[in-house]
């Protein structure tokens, strides 16, 4: 996954995406890899695949996070109208086109 982070930091998404996929094959519960993979899919225009990754995070959160954490707004993720993933705790939901909550 570290190699994927390096490629993503350099905006080389065609190289970072396979690295995150490989990391998820080894451990499908890596929520950070799902998030970064989703983000990179957004950058290359594959919003459907990005949505799938963000939904994976949501489903994982529903099954593993304590209820007190699940009810908080800090775990909400959305795709803004421009297609970039953002955490809505940092930005109002008015800019969201698709919201993913835990």
N, C-alpha and C positions, 0 to 999 in steps of 0.2 A: 504494500500500500504506500510505503514511503516514496517509491519510485513514481507512482501515480501522482502523488502530491507535488513532486519536483516538476513533472511534465505539466501539470495543471497550472502551477505557478508561472510557468513559461508560456502559457496559453497554447500548449501543444496537446490539444484534447484528443486528437486521433491516436496519440500514444498513451495518454493517461487513462482513457476509458478501458482499454484491455487490461491495464494493471489493476484497476478497481474490480473489474469482473473476475479476474484471477483471485484477488483477495477474498471476494465474496464466495468463490467456489470452495476456498479453504475454510472460511467461517462465515456462513450466511447471516449471522447475528451482528455483524459489524455495522452498527447504525451510521457511524461516521463515513464508512465506505459507500453505503447507500446514498447518503446525503451528497457526498462529493461526486459520485457517479451521476446522480440526478442533476446536479449543478452543471456538470460537463455536458450532459445530454442537452440541457437548455442552451448552452453556448453553441452547440453544433446544430441546433434547430430541431432536435428530436424530442418535442414536448410530451408526446405520448409515453415514451420510455422514461422521461424524467418523472412524469406523474406516477408511473409504476414504482419507481424507486422511493419517492416520497410517501406513497401509500404503504410501502414495506416498512418504513420507519414508523408510521402511524400504527400499523398492525402490531409491530413489535412492542411499541410503547403501551398499547392497550393490554397486552398480555404480560408485561413485565414490570411496568412502573407502579409504585404504590398509588392507591386511589387519591391520596392527598396531593400527589404530584400531578396526576392526570387531570385534576380539576383546575389547575393553574393555567394562566394564559401564556406563560413563558415557553411552553413547549409547542406552541402553534406555529406552523409553517405554511406559507402560501406562495403561489406564483403571482407576482404582480402583473399588471397588464402588459408590461414589456417582456414577460416570460422569465424574469430573474427570480430565483427563490429568495425569500426573505423571511425572517422571523417577525411575526406580527407584534411581538412584545416591543420591538424596536420601531415599528412603523404601524400606523393605523390601518385597519382592515379595508378602508375605503379604496385603497389602491390594489386590492386583490381581485384576481379573476378566478382563482381556484384556491380554496382553503383546505388545509390538512390539519386536523387536530388529533391529539392522542385520546 
